[in-house]
Amino acid sequence: MAKNLKDNDWKERLNVVYSTNPDFKYETEKDDEPATLQPSQQRLRVQLDRKNRGGKVVTLVTGFVGTEEDLKELGKFLKSKCGVGGSAKDGEIIVQGDFKQKVLELLKKEGYTQTKPVG
């Protein structure tokens, strides 16, 4: 019997259907996230966006290099300082509303010196 069902999930197996070796370990795909760069090395771009948002304006921060967890942490910081909602995923931070200047100032205070406004 399987010792740990989490380690033996059939959806996670790669290219192996069955093995008679009792010590065999299935290989699973591991997504290697890039290490988070220091704030001074990040090249973030801040812009306003209206596309596919029903005419609503959002402040979009792109160009973040790092783990998804660090991206969400930065997104949470920006959203809380602006007092609005938004999201952080796929290397982008979306802050609801026109907060381009405020986001630029907050990022520079946090050490993101290579931040550029776009548009």
DANORBEL-V764947 format. One record per residue. RES is the residue in one letter. PHI is phi in degrees with one decimal (NA if undefined). OMEGA is omega as a letter, one per 30 degrees, with the letter a starting at -180 (* if undefined). NEAR is the number of other ideal C-beta (glycine too) atoms within 8 Angstrom. Layout:
{{RES | PHI | OMEGA | NEAR} {RES | PHI | OMEGA | NEAR}}
//
This chain:
{{M | NA | l | 2} {A | -72.2 | a | 6} {K | -74.6 | a | 5} {N | -135.0 | a | 6} {L | -66.5 | l | 6} {K | -64.3 | a | 5} {D | -79.5 | a | 9} {N | -122.7 | a | 9} {D | -73.2 | a | 8} {W | -65.8 | l | 5} {K | -73.3 | a | 4} {E | -88.7 | a | 8} {R | -72.7 | l | 11} {L | -117.0 | l | 8} {N | 62.2 | l | 4} {V | -131.3 | l | 9} {V | -95.0 | a | 3} {Y | -153.4 | l | 4} {S | -139.3 | l | 5} {T | -90.8 | l | 4} {N | -77.5 | a | 5} {P | -69.2 | a | 4} {D | -97.9 | a | 4} {F | -72.1 | l | 7} {K | -113.0 | l | 5} {Y | -73.3 | l | 10} {E | -87.1 | l | 8} {T | -121.5 | l | 7} {E | -73.4 | l | 6} {K | -120.8 | l | 4} {D | -82.6 | l | 4} {D | -88.6 | l | 4} {E | -81.0 | l | 7} {P | -68.8 | l | 7} {A | -66.6 | a | 6} {T | -73.4 | l | 7} {L | -73.4 | l | 8} {Q | -63.2 | a | 6} {P | -54.3 | a | 9} {S | -70.9 | a | 8} {Q | -97.9 | a | 7} {Q | -72.5 | l | 14} {R | -109.6 | a | 8} {L | -90.2 | l | 13} {R | -120.8 | a | 11} {V | -115.0 | a | 14} {Q | -148.8 | l | 11} {L | -92.5 | a | 10} {D | -140.7 | l | 9} {R | -126.6 | a | 8} {K | -65.1 | l | 4} {N | 55.6 | a | 2} {R | -128.0 | l | 9} {G | 64.5 | l | 3} {G | 84.2 | l | 4} {K | -77.3 | a | 7} {V | -95.7 | l | 9} {V | -129.4 | l | 13} {T | -96.9 | a | 17} {L | -111.5 | l | 12} {V | -111.9 | a | 16} {T | -123.6 | l | 10} {G | 93.7 | a | 9} {F | -72.3 | l | 13} {V | -114.6 | l | 8} {G | 161.7 | a | 11} {T | -75.4 | l | 9} {E | -63.2 | l | 7} {E | -64.5 | l | 6} {D | -68.0 | l | 10} {L | -62.9 | l | 14} {K | -64.9 | l | 10} {E | -65.3 | l | 8} {L | -65.6 | l | 11} {G | -61.5 | l | 15} {K | -63.1 | l | 9} {F | -60.7 | a | 10} {L | -64.4 | a | 15} {K | -64.6 | a | 11} {S | -69.5 | l | 7} {K | -69.5 | l | 8} {C | -87.4 | l | 13} {G | 72.4 | a | 4} {V | -135.1 | l | 9} {G | -93.4 | l | 5} {G | 157.8 | l | 12} {S | -151.1 | l | 7} {A | -141.8 | l | 11} {K | -162.1 | l | 8} {D | 53.6 | l | 3} {G | 77.5 | a | 8} {E | -125.5 | l | 10} {I | -117.9 | l | 14} {I | -111.1 | l | 12} {V | -113.7 | a | 16} {Q | -69.3 | l | 9} {G | 104.4 | a | 9} {D | -91.7 | a | 6} {F | -123.5 | a | 10} {K | -58.8 | a | 11} {Q | -67.3 | a | 6} {K | -65.6 | l | 9} {V | -64.4 | l | 14} {L | -59.9 | l | 11} {E | -64.7 | l | 8} {L | -63.0 | a | 12} {L | -65.2 | l | 13} {K | -66.7 | l | 10} {K | -64.9 | a | 6} {E | -82.3 | l | 8} {G | 103.9 | l | 8} {Y | -83.5 | a | 11} {T | -80.3 | a | 7} {Q | -96.2 | a | 9} {T | -79.1 | a | 13} {K | -124.3 | l | 8} {P | -80.2 | l | 9} {V | -119.2 | l | 6} {G | 77.1 | * | 4}}
//
